[in-house]
């Protein structure tokens, strides 16, 4: 269902990717030093990841498995959508982990 929507509206994946990256930069700057808020938001951003990746979309059982590799490009909407799905949790984990840095510098 989501894939069908993304294939018919190819601009959505690219737009969402760009918005997430731009907002991520601003949010990362604002969240620097706010570890508790960052980890709370991290947990919330895992909800769509779990729902979209672990909940089956159909009841059909397939007997084969294929592994493929494709670089994310605007023409490959599903790959770009999957990358976009994981940007917020990774950004928030990085900001929440802080790595010894703070908003004022090292």
MOPAC internal coordinates of N, CA, C and O (Angstrom, degrees):
PM7 1SCF
backbone

  N    0.0000 0     0.00 0     0.00 0    0    0    0
  C    1.4293 1     0.00 0     0.00 0    1    0    0
  C    1.5263 1   111.13 1     0.00 0    2    1    0
  O    1.2310 1   120.12 1   130.06 1    3    2    1
  N    1.3150 1   117.38 1   -49.94 1    3    2    1
  C    1.4616 1   120.61 1   178.45 1    5    3    2
  C    1.5245 1   109.88 1   -65.60 1    6    5    3
  O    1.2310 1   120.52 1   137.64 1    7    6    5
  N    1.3314 1   116.62 1   -42.36 1    7    6    5
  C    1.4582 1   120.54 1   179.63 1    9    7    6
  C    1.5175 1   111.31 1   -61.38 1   10    9    7
  O    1.2310 1   120.10 1   138.22 1   11   10    9
  N    1.3056 1   117.41 1   -41.78 1   11   10    9
  C    1.4636 1   121.10 1   178.96 1   13   11   10
  C    1.5220 1   110.48 1   -60.99 1   14   13   11
  O    1.2310 1   120.55 1   136.70 1   15   14   13
  N    1.3201 1   116.55 1   -43.30 1   15   14   13
  C    1.4634 1   120.03 1   177.76 1   17   15   14
  C    1.5208 1   110.98 1   -62.33 1   18   17   15
  O    1.2310 1   120.46 1   135.66 1   19   18   17
  N    1.3400 1   116.73 1   -44.34 1   19   18   17
  C    1.4645 1   120.04 1  -178.04 1   21   19   18
  C    1.5257 1   112.22 1   -67.24 1   22   21   19
  O    1.2310 1   120.04 1   145.51 1   23   22   21
  N    1.3165 1   117.52 1   -34.49 1   23   22   21
  C    1.4578 1   120.11 1   178.82 1   25   23   22
  C    1.5250 1   110.69 1   -69.21 1   26   25   23
  O    1.2310 1   120.11 1   141.77 1   27   26   25
  N    1.3107 1   117.40 1   -38.23 1   27   26   25
  C    1.4668 1   119.75 1  -179.84 1   29   27   26
  C    1.5227 1   112.59 1   -79.25 1   30   29   27
  O    1.2310 1   120.04 1   160.11 1   31   30   29
  N    1.3181 1   117.53 1   -19.89 1   31   30   29
  C    1.4731 1   122.56 1   178.04 1   33   31   30
  C    1.5344 1   108.44 1  -126.57 1   34   33   31
  O    1.2310 1   120.54 1  -107.24 1   35   34   33
  N    1.3012 1   116.57 1    72.76 1   35   34   33
  C    1.4737 1   121.47 1  -174.19 1   37   35   34
  C    1.5285 1   113.62 1   -60.50 1   38   37   35
  O    1.2310 1   119.74 1   152.14 1   39   38   37
  N    1.2905 1   118.10 1   -27.86 1   39   38   37
  C    1.4545 1   121.88 1  -177.48 1   41   39   38
  C    1.5317 1   112.25 1   -68.33 1   42   41   39
  O    1.2310 1   119.62 1   158.78 1   43   42   41
  N    1.3355 1   118.33 1   -21.22 1   43   42   41
  C    1.4628 1   121.51 1  -175.98 1   45   43   42
  C    1.5269 1   111.23 1   -64.34 1   46   45   43
  O    1.2310 1   119.67 1   134.00 1   47   46   45
  N    1.3180 1   118.24 1   -46.00 1   47   46   45
  C    1.4732 1   120.92 1  -178.55 1   49   47   46
  C    1.5200 1   111.91 1   -61.42 1   50   49   47
  O    1.2310 1   120.64 1   134.88 1   51   50   49
  N    1.3127 1   116.37 1   -45.12 1   51   50   49
  C    1.4734 1   120.41 1  -179.06 1   53   51   50
  C    1.5230 1   110.13 1   -66.14 1   54   53   51
  O    1.2310 1   120.47 1   137.40 1   55   54   53
  N    1.3240 1   116.71 1   -42.60 1   55   54   53
  C    1.4615 1   120.80 1  -179.49 1   57   55   54
  C    1.5248 1   111.31 1   -64.96 1   58   57   55
  O    1.2310 1   120.55 1   133.84 1   59   58   57
  N    1.3197 1   116.55 1   -46.16 1   59   58   57
  C    1.4634 1   120.59 1   179.52 1   61   59   58
  C    1.5277 1   110.08 1   -62.95 1   62   61   59
  O    1.2310 1   120.12 1   138.09 1   63   62   61
  N    1.3134 1   117.38 1   -41.91 1   63   62   61
  C    1.4603 1   121.35 1   178.07 1   65   63   62
  C    1.5296 1   110.45 1   -58.22 1   66   65   63
  O    1.2310 1   120.43 1   131.23 1   67   66   65
  N    1.3297 1   116.78 1   -48.77 1   67   66   65
  C    1.4644 1   120.88 1  -179.94 1   69   67   66
  C    1.5154 1   112.95 1   -63.11 1   70   69   67
  O    1.2310 1   120.42 1   136.64 1   71   70   69
  N    1.3270 1   116.80 1   -43.36 1   71   70   69
  C    1.4610 1   120.56 1   179.70 1   73   71   70
  C    1.5240 1   110.74 1   -64.69 1   74   73   71
  O    1.2310 1   120.32 1   137.38 1   75   74   73
  N    1.3281 1   117.00 1   -42.62 1   75   74   73
  C    1.4705 1   119.98 1   179.60 1   77   75   74
  C    1.5263 1   110.98 1   -62.79 1   78   77   75
  O    1.2310 1   120.26 1   138.57 1   79   78   77
  N    1.3108 1   117.12 1   -41.43 1   79   78   77
  C    1.4661 1   119.89 1   179.94 1   81   79   78
  C    1.5326 1   110.46 1   -65.65 1   82   81   79
  O    1.2310 1   120.14 1   133.31 1   83   82   81
  N    1.3247 1   117.35 1   -46.69 1   83   82   81
  C    1.4709 1   119.94 1  -179.58 1   85   83   82
  C    1.5276 1   111.87 1   -65.03 1   86   85   83
  O    1.2310 1   120.26 1   132.90 1   87   86   85
  N    1.3270 1   117.10 1   -47.10 1   87   86   85
  C    1.4583 1   119.99 1   178.14 1   89   87   86
  C    1.5260 1   111.42 1   -66.03 1   90   89   87
  O    1.2310 1   120.73 1   147.87 1   91   90   89
  N    1.3322 1   116.22 1   -32.13 1   91   90   89
  C    1.4576 1   120.09 1   178.39 1   93   91   90
  C    1.5145 1   112.56 1   -62.89 1   94   93   91
  O    1.2310 1   120.88 1   141.49 1   95   94   93
  N    1.3233 1   115.93 1   -38.51 1   95   94   93
  C    1.4671 1   119.62 1   177.75 1   97   95   94
  C    1.5258 1   110.90 1   -64.28 1   98   97   95
  O    1.2310 1   120.67 1   135.78 1   99   98   97
  N    1.3283 1   116.33 1   -44.22 1   99   98   97
  C    1.4647 1   120.52 1   179.27 1  101   99   98
  C    1.5261 1   111.26 1   -68.26 1  102  101   99
  O    1.2310 1   120.66 1   136.42 1  103  102  101
  N    1.3213 1   116.35 1   -43.58 1  103  102  101
  C    1.4641 1   120.44 1  -179.81 1  105  103  102
  C    1.5267 1   110.98 1   -66.13 1  106  105  103
  O    1.2310 1   120.25 1   140.78 1  107  106  105
  N    1.3289 1   117.13 1   -39.22 1  107  106  105
  C    1.4569 1   120.56 1   178.67 1  109  107  106
  C    1.5166 1   111.90 1   -61.69 1  110  109  107
  O    1.2310 1   120.84 1   139.92 1  111  110  109
  N    1.3174 1   116.00 1   -40.08 1  111  110  109
  C    1.4698 1   120.22 1   178.34 1  113  111  110
  C    1.5290 1   110.35 1   -66.12 1  114  113  111
  O    1.2310 1   120.95 1   136.72 1  115  114  113
  N    1.3520 1   115.79 1   -43.28 1  115  114  113
  C    1.4616 1   119.87 1  -179.10 1  117  115  114
  C    1.5244 1   111.49 1   -68.78 1  118  117  115
  O    1.2310 1   120.06 1   143.54 1  119  118  117
  N    1.3197 1   117.50 1   -36.46 1  119  118  117
  C    1.4632 1   121.75 1  -176.53 1  121  119  118
  C    1.5287 1   113.66 1   -82.39 1  122  121  119
  O    1.2310 1   119.83 1   170.19 1  123  122  121
  N    1.3211 1   117.92 1    -9.81 1  123  122  121
  C    1.4653 1   120.29 1   179.29 1  125  123  122
  C    1.5233 1   109.11 1   -58.04 1  126  125  123
  O    1.2310 1   120.62 1   -56.76 1  127  126  125
  N    1.3018 1   116.43 1   123.24 1  127  126  125
  C    1.4608 1   121.27 1  -178.95 1  129  127  126
  C    1.5252 1   113.11 1    91.90 1  130  129  127
  O    1.2310 1   119.78 1   172.85 1  131  130  129
  N    1.3145 1   118.03 1    -7.15 1  131  130  129
  C    1.4750 1   122.74 1   177.71 1  133  131  130
  C    1.5269 1   108.41 1  -109.19 1  134  133  131
  O    1.2310 1   120.88 1  -109.12 1  135  134  133
  N    1.3042 1   115.91 1    70.88 1  135  134  133
  C    1.4577 1   120.84 1  -173.11 1  137  135  134
  C    1.5271 1   113.20 1   -65.15 1  138  137  135
  O    1.2310 1   120.10 1   139.03 1  139  138  137
  N    1.3088 1   117.42 1   -40.97 1  139  138  137
  C    1.4658 1   120.29 1  -178.19 1  141  139  138
  C    1.5248 1   110.76 1   -63.54 1  142  141  139
  O    1.2310 1   120.01 1   136.45 1  143  142  141
  N    1.3228 1   117.58 1   -43.55 1  143  142  141
  C    1.4684 1   121.87 1   177.94 1  145  143  142
  C    1.5282 1   109.76 1   -64.47 1  146  145  143
  O    1.2310 1   120.52 1   138.80 1  147  146  145
  N    1.3251 1   116.60 1   -41.20 1  147  146  145
  C    1.4673 1   120.85 1  -179.67 1  149  147  146
  C    1.5263 1   111.15 1   -62.02 1  150  149  147
  O    1.2310 1   120.07 1   135.25 1  151  150  149
  N    1.3238 1   117.46 1   -44.75 1  151  150  149
  C    1.4676 1   120.42 1  -178.96 1  153  151  150
  C    1.5260 1   111.50 1   -70.88 1  154  153  151
  O    1.2310 1   120.16 1   146.81 1  155  154  153
  N    1.3361 1   117.29 1   -33.19 1  155  154  153
  C    1.4672 1   119.91 1   175.54 1  157  155  154
  C    1.5230 1   110.41 1   -64.65 1  158  157  155
  O    1.2310 1   120.49 1   132.96 1  159  158  157
  N    1.3303 1   116.67 1   -47.04 1  159  158  157
  C    1.4635 1   120.88 1   177.66 1  161  159  158
  C    1.5253 1   111.19 1   -64.20 1  162  161  159
  O    1.2310 1   120.33 1   144.63 1  163  162  161
  N    1.3286 1   116.98 1   -35.37 1  163  162  161
  C    1.4600 1   121.03 1   176.04 1  165  163  162
  C    1.5264 1   110.34 1   -57.83 1  166  165  163
  O    1.2310 1   120.66 1   132.69 1  167  166  165
  N    1.3359 1   116.34 1   -47.31 1  167  166  165
  C    1.4596 1   120.19 1   178.34 1  169  167  166
  C    1.5181 1   112.27 1   -61.12 1  170  169  167
  O    1.2310 1   120.31 1   140.61 1  171  170  169
  N    1.3211 1   117.00 1   -39.39 1  171  170  169
  C    1.4636 1   120.61 1   178.66 1  173  171  170
  C    1.5224 1   112.21 1   -67.62 1  174  173  171
  O    1.2310 1   120.00 1   144.68 1  175  174  173
  N    1.3324 1   117.60 1   -35.32 1  175  174  173
  C    1.4655 1   119.52 1  -179.82 1  177  175  174
  C    1.5265 1   112.13 1   -75.28 1  178  177  175
  O    1.2310 1   120.22 1   165.93 1  179  178  177
  N    1.3277 1   117.19 1   -14.07 1  179  178  177
  C    1.4595 1   119.30 1   175.46 1  181  179  178
  C    1.5288 1   112.56 1   -76.53 1  182  181  179
  O    1.2310 1   120.14 1   159.70 1  183  182  181
  N    1.3329 1   117.33 1   -20.30 1  183  182  181
  C    1.4698 1   120.59 1  -179.15 1  185  183  182
  C    1.5284 1   111.46 1   -60.09 1  186  185  183
  O    1.2310 1   118.66 1   127.15 1  187  186  185
  N    1.3606 1   120.16 1   -52.85 1  187  186  185
  C    1.4658 1   118.00 1   178.06 1  189  187  186
  C    1.5271 1   112.60 1   -64.89 1  190  189  187
  O    1.2310 1   119.94 1   147.36 1  191  190  189
  N    1.3251 1   117.72 1   -32.64 1  191  190  189
  C    1.4627 1   120.13 1   178.04 1  193  191  190
  C    1.5245 1   109.64 1   -61.69 1  194  193  191
  O    1.2310 1   120.33 1   132.53 1  195  194  193
  N    1.3271 1   116.98 1   -47.47 1  195  194  193
  C    1.4669 1   120.79 1   179.79 1  197  195  194
  C    1.5238 1   110.68 1   -64.48 1  198  197  195
  O    1.2310 1   120.25 1   134.40 1  199  198  197
  N    1.3281 1   117.13 1   -45.60 1  199  198  197
  C    1.4624 1   120.00 1  -177.76 1  201  199  198
  C    1.5272 1   112.46 1   -65.24 1  202  201  199
  O    1.2310 1   120.13 1   139.35 1  203  202  201
  N    1.3311 1   117.37 1   -40.65 1  203  202  201
  C    1.4610 1   119.97 1  -176.87 1  205  203  202
  C    1.5242 1   113.75 1   -81.78 1  206  205  203
  O    1.2310 1   120.08 1   161.32 1  207  206  205
  N    1.3335 1   117.45 1   -18.68 1  207  206  205
  C    1.4644 1   118.65 1  -177.71 1  209  207  206
  C    1.5298 1   113.81 1  -107.24 1  210  209  207
  O    1.2310 1   119.55 1   152.63 1  211  210  209
  N    1.3146 1   118.46 1   -27.37 1  211  210  209
  C    1.4595 1   119.97 1  -174.04 1  213  211  210
  C    1.5224 1   114.54 1  -108.53 1  214  213  211
  O    1.2310 1   119.73 1   164.16 1  215  214  213
  N    1.3189 1   118.12 1   -15.84 1  215  214  213
  C    1.4573 1   120.51 1   179.09 1  217  215  214
  C    1.5226 1   108.38 1   -89.09 1  218  217  215
  O    1.2310 1   119.99 1   -55.26 1  219  218  217
  N    1.3233 1   117.62 1   124.74 1  219  218  217
  C    1.4702 1   119.34 1  -178.23 1  221  219  218
  C    1.5281 1   111.38 1   -66.09 1  222  221  219
  O    1.2310 1   121.06 1   -36.16 1  223  222  221
  N    1.3252 1   115.57 1   143.84 1  223  222  221
  C    1.4606 1   120.25 1  -179.97 1  225  223  222
  C    1.5190 1   112.05 1   -95.52 1  226  225  223
  O    1.2310 1   120.14 1   167.27 1  227  226  225
  N    1.3325 1   117.34 1   -12.73 1  227  226  225
  C    1.4597 1   120.70 1   177.27 1  229  227  226
  C    1.5278 1   108.67 1  -150.27 1  230  229  227
  O    1.2310 1   121.21 1   -11.88 1  231  230  229
  N    1.2874 1   115.29 1   168.12 1  231  230  229
  C    1.4608 1   120.77 1  -178.65 1  233  231  230
  C    1.5235 1   112.47 1   -98.91 1  234  233  231
  O    1.2310 1   119.53 1  -177.91 1  235  234  233
  N    1.3012 1   118.51 1     2.09 1  235  234  233
  C    1.4594 1   121.36 1  -179.55 1  237  235  234
  C    1.5227 1   110.06 1   -74.50 1  238  237  235
  O    1.2310 1   121.04 1   -40.86 1  239  238  237
  N    1.3160 1   115.62 1   139.14 1  239  238  237
  C    1.4558 1   120.99 1   178.76 1  241  239  238
  C    1.5298 1   108.31 1  -103.88 1  242  241  239
  O    1.2310 1   121.10 1   -55.53 1  243  242  241
  N    1.3114 1   115.49 1   124.47 1  243  242  241
  C    1.4624 1   120.37 1   178.77 1  245  243  242
  C    1.5216 1   108.56 1  -100.59 1  246  245  243
  O    1.2310 1   120.76 1   -39.22 1  247  246  245
  N    1.3001 1   116.16 1   140.78 1  247  246  245
  C    1.4510 1   120.27 1  -175.56 1  249  247  246
  C    1.5135 1   113.33 1   -99.27 1  250  249  247
  O    1.2310 1   119.75 1  -174.72 1  251  250  249
  N    1.2913 1   118.08 1     5.28 1  251  250  249
  C    1.4659 1   119.34 1  -179.64 1  253  251  250
  C    1.5272 1   109.37 1  -128.54 1  254  253  251
  O    1.2310 1   122.02 1   -22.11 1  255  254  253
  N    1.2780 1   113.74 1   157.89 1  255  254  253
  C    1.4564 1   120.37 1   179.49 1  257  255  254
  C    1.5201 1   107.54 1  -132.26 1  258  257  255
  O    1.2310 1   120.67 1   -46.45 1  259  258  257
  N    1.2842 1   116.33 1   133.55 1  259  258  257
  C    1.4629 1   120.98 1   178.63 1  261  259  258
  C    1.5180 1   108.90 1  -126.78 1  262  261  259
  O    1.2310 1   120.87 1   -44.27 1  263  262  261
  N    1.2878 1   115.95 1   135.73 1  263  262  261
  C    1.4515 1   121.83 1   177.73 1  265  263  262
  C    1.5220 1   107.38 1  -108.77 1  266  265  263
  O    1.2310 1   121.03 1   -50.72 1  267  266  265
  N    1.3111 1   115.63 1   129.28 1  267  266  265
  C    1.4611 1   119.69 1   179.90 1  269  267  266
  C    1.5142 1   110.23 1  -134.85 1  270  269  267
  O    1.2310 1   121.02 1   -22.45 1  271  270  269
  N    1.2862 1   115.66 1   157.55 1  271  270  269
  C    1.4541 1   121.34 1   179.75 1  273  271  270
  C    1.5141 1   108.23 1  -129.44 1  274  273  271
  O    1.2310 1   120.75 1   -50.61 1  275  274  273
  N    1.3017 1   116.17 1   129.39 1  275  274  273
  C    1.4583 1   121.04 1   178.02 1  277  275  274
  C    1.5265 1   108.30 1  -147.28 1  278  277  275
  O    1.2310 1   120.76 1   -46.15 1  279  278  277
  N    1.2985 1   116.16 1   133.85 1  279  278  277
  C    1.4621 1   120.20 1   176.59 1  281  279  278
  C    1.5184 1   109.38 1   -72.44 1  282  281  279
  O    1.2310 1   119.93 1   -37.20 1  283  282  281
  N    1.3406 1   117.74 1   142.80 1  283  282  281
  C    1.4586 1   119.27 1   179.49 1  285  283  282
  C    1.5275 1   111.37 1   -69.41 1  286  285  283
  O    1.2310 1   120.67 1   -57.71 1  287  286  285
  N    1.2932 1   116.33 1   122.29 1  287  286  285
  C    1.4643 1   122.87 1   175.62 1  289  287  286
  C    1.5219 1   107.57 1  -135.76 1  290  289  287
  O    1.2310 1   119.97 1   -17.30 1  291  290  289
  N    1.3290 1   117.66 1   162.70 1  291  290  289
  C    1.4649 1   119.30 1   179.23 1  293  291  290
  C    1.5293 1   113.19 1   -58.33 1  294  293  291
  O    1.2310 1   119.33 1   153.99 1  295  294  293
  N    1.3190 1   118.89 1   -26.01 1  295  294  293
  C    1.4539 1   121.61 1   179.24 1  297  295  294
  C    1.5139 1   113.89 1   -76.65 1  298  297  295
  O    1.2310 1   120.12 1   158.75 1  299  298  297
  N    1.3160 1   117.37 1   -21.25 1  299  298  297
  C    1.4705 1   121.82 1   179.45 1  301  299  298
  C    1.5212 1   108.53 1  -103.45 1  302  301  299
  O    1.2310 1   121.05 1   -97.35 1  303  302  301
  N    1.3117 1   115.60 1    82.65 1  303  302  301
  C    1.4556 1   120.59 1  -170.17 1  305  303  302
  C    1.5212 1   113.73 1   -66.08 1  306  305  303
  O    1.2310 1   119.58 1   145.10 1  307  306  305
  N    1.3172 1   118.41 1   -34.90 1  307  306  305
  C    1.4604 1   119.47 1  -177.51 1  309  307  306
  C    1.5320 1   111.31 1   -69.74 1  310  309  307
  O    1.2310 1   120.01 1   140.75 1  311  310  309
  N    1.3166 1   117.58 1   -39.25 1  311  310  309
  C    1.4655 1   120.65 1   178.64 1  313  311  310
  C    1.5272 1   109.93 1   -65.31 1  314  313  311
  O    1.2310 1   120.27 1   134.87 1  315  314  313
  N    1.3328 1   117.09 1   -45.13 1  315  314  313
  C    1.4564 1   120.89 1   179.26 1  317  315  314
  C    1.5274 1   110.87 1   -64.72 1  318  317  315
  O    1.2310 1   119.76 1   143.41 1  319  318  317
  N    1.3247 1   118.05 1   -36.59 1  319  318  317
  C    1.4624 1   121.55 1   177.16 1  321  319  318
  C    1.5257 1   110.63 1   -65.27 1  322  321  319
  O    1.2310 1   119.88 1   140.17 1  323  322  321
  N    1.3341 1   117.84 1   -39.83 1  323  322  321
  C    1.4606 1   120.85 1   178.14 1  325  323  322
  C    1.5275 1   111.22 1   -65.60 1  326  325  323
  O    1.2310 1   120.34 1   139.42 1  327  326  325
  N    1.3122 1   116.96 1   -40.58 1  327  326  325
  C    1.4633 1   120.64 1   177.09 1  329  327  326
  C    1.5222 1   109.22 1   -63.41 1  330  329  327
  O    1.2310 1   120.41 1   135.50 1  331  330  329
  N    1.3346 1   116.81 1   -44.50 1  331  330  329
  C    1.4673 1   121.42 1  -179.91 1  333  331  330
  C    1.5279 1   111.64 1   -62.15 1  334  333  331
  O    1.2310 1   120.11 1   147.61 1  335  334  333
  N    1.3002 1   117.39 1   -32.39 1  335  334  333
  C    1.4599 1   122.34 1  -178.84 1  337  335  334
  C    1.5334 1   111.19 1   -65.53 1  338  337  335
  O    1.2310 1   120.32 1   147.00 1  339  338  337
  N    1.3252 1   117.00 1   -33.00 1  339  338  337
  C    1.4635 1   120.15 1  -175.77 1  341  339  338
  C    1.5292 1   114.04 1   -94.82 1  342  341  339
  O    1.2310 1   119.36 1   172.85 1  343  342  341
  N    1.3254 1   118.82 1    -7.15 1  343  342  341
  C    1.4692 1   120.47 1  -179.71 1  345  343  342
  C    1.5318 1   112.38 1   -63.29 1  346  345  343
  O    1.2310 1   118.89 1   130.01 1  347  346  345
  N    1.3495 1   119.72 1   -49.99 1  347  346  345
  C    1.4739 1   118.47 1  -178.66 1  349  347  346
  C    1.5373 1   114.73 1   -59.28 1  350  349  347
  O    1.2310 1   118.63 1   133.31 1  351  350  349
  N    1.3478 1   120.22 1   -46.69 1  351  350  349
  C    1.4675 1   117.27 1   179.09 1  353  351  350
  C    1.5238 1   113.36 1   -63.26 1  354  353  351
  O    1.2310 1   120.36 1   142.05 1  355  354  353
  N    1.3136 1   116.92 1   -37.95 1  355  354  353
  C    1.4668 1   119.96 1  -179.77 1  357  355  354
  C    1.5281 1   110.35 1   -66.79 1  358  357  355
  O    1.2310 1   120.32 1   136.24 1  359  358  357
  N    1.3270 1   117.00 1   -43.76 1  359  358  357
  C    1.4646 1   120.96 1   178.40 1  361  359  358
  C    1.5271 1   110.38 1   -61.01 1  362  361  359
  O    1.2310 1   120.47 1   132.91 1  363  362  361
  N    1.3245 1   116.71 1   -47.09 1  363  362  361
  C    1.4650 1   119.93 1  -177.71 1  365  363  362
  C    1.5237 1   111.99 1   -67.76 1  366  365  363
  O    1.2310 1   119.55 1   144.42 1  367  366  365
  N    1.3258 1   118.46 1   -35.58 1  367  366  365
  C    1.4611 1   120.61 1   175.85 1  369  367  366
  C    1.5274 1   110.50 1   -65.98 1  370  369  367
  O    1.2310 1   120.76 1   141.29 1  371  370  369
  N    1.3206 1   116.16 1   -38.71 1  371  370  369
  C    1.4694 1   119.55 1   178.42 1  373  371  370
  C    1.5241 1   111.44 1   -66.22 1  374  373  371
  O    1.2310 1   120.60 1   137.41 1  375  374  373
  N    1.3151 1   116.45 1   -42.59 1  375  374  373
  C    1.4614 1   119.98 1   179.15 1  377  375  374
  C    1.5258 1   110.39 1   -70.33 1  378  377  375
  O    1.2310 1   120.28 1   139.07 1  379  378  377
  N    1.3382 1   117.07 1   -40.93 1  379  378  377
  C    1.4627 1   120.65 1   179.19 1  381  379  378
  C    1.5136 1   112.47 1   -67.12 1  382  381  379
  O    1.2310 1   120.45 1   144.05 1  383  382  381
  N    1.3327 1   116.75 1   -35.95 1  383  382  381
  C    1.4541 1   121.08 1   177.58 1  385  383  382
  C    1.5042 1   111.98 1   -71.12 1  386  385  383
  O    1.2310 1   120.67 1   151.67 1  387  386  385
  N    1.3073 1   116.33 1   -28.33 1  387  386  385
  C    1.4643 1   125.95 1   174.16 1  389  387  386
  C    1.5128 1   114.36 1    65.89 1  390  389  387
  O    1.2310 1   119.00 1   148.30 1  391  390  389
  N    1.2925 1   119.52 1   -31.70 1  391  390  389
  C    1.4609 1   121.35 1   177.02 1  393  391  390
  C    1.5144 1   114.84 1    57.22 1  394  393  391
  O    1.2310 1   119.95 1  -154.19 1  395  394  393
  N    1.3216 1   117.71 1    25.81 1  395  394  393
  C    1.4565 1   120.81 1   179.22 1  397  395  394
  C    1.5195 1   113.65 1    85.44 1  398  397  395
  O    1.2310 1   119.75 1  -179.18 1  399  398  397
  N    1.3190 1   118.08 1     0.82 1  399  398  397
  C    1.4481 1   121.27 1   178.97 1  401  399  398
  C    1.5132 1   110.06 1  -103.01 1  402  401  399
  O    1.2310 1   120.59 1   -23.19 1  403  402  401
  N    1.2937 1   116.47 1   156.81 1  403  402  401
  C    1.4567 1   120.48 1   175.87 1  405  403  402
  C    1.5138 1   108.71 1  -139.19 1  406  405  403
  O    1.2310 1   120.16 1    -1.81 1  407  406  405
  N    1.3073 1   117.29 1   178.19 1  407  406  405
  C    1.4672 1   121.83 1  -178.42 1  409  407  406
  C    1.5104 1   111.49 1   -64.13 1  410  409  407
  O    1.2310 1   119.81 1   156.21 1  411  410  409
  N    1.3315 1   117.96 1   -23.79 1  411  410  409
  C    1.4587 1   121.11 1  -178.60 1  413  411  410
  C    1.5209 1   112.28 1   -91.29 1  414  413  411
  O    1.2310 1   120.34 1   174.50 1  415  414  413
  N    1.3247 1   116.96 1    -5.50 1  415  414  413
  C    1.4642 1   119.70 1   178.81 1  417  415  414
  C    1.5026 1   111.09 1   111.20 1  418  417  415
  O    1.2310 1   120.31 1    -0.37 1  419  418  417
  N    1.3516 1   117.01 1   179.63 1  419  418  417
  C    1.4692 1   120.53 1  -177.24 1  421  419  418
  C    1.5058 1   112.90 1   -69.49 1  422  421  419
  O    1.2310 1   120.10 1   180.00 1  423  422  421

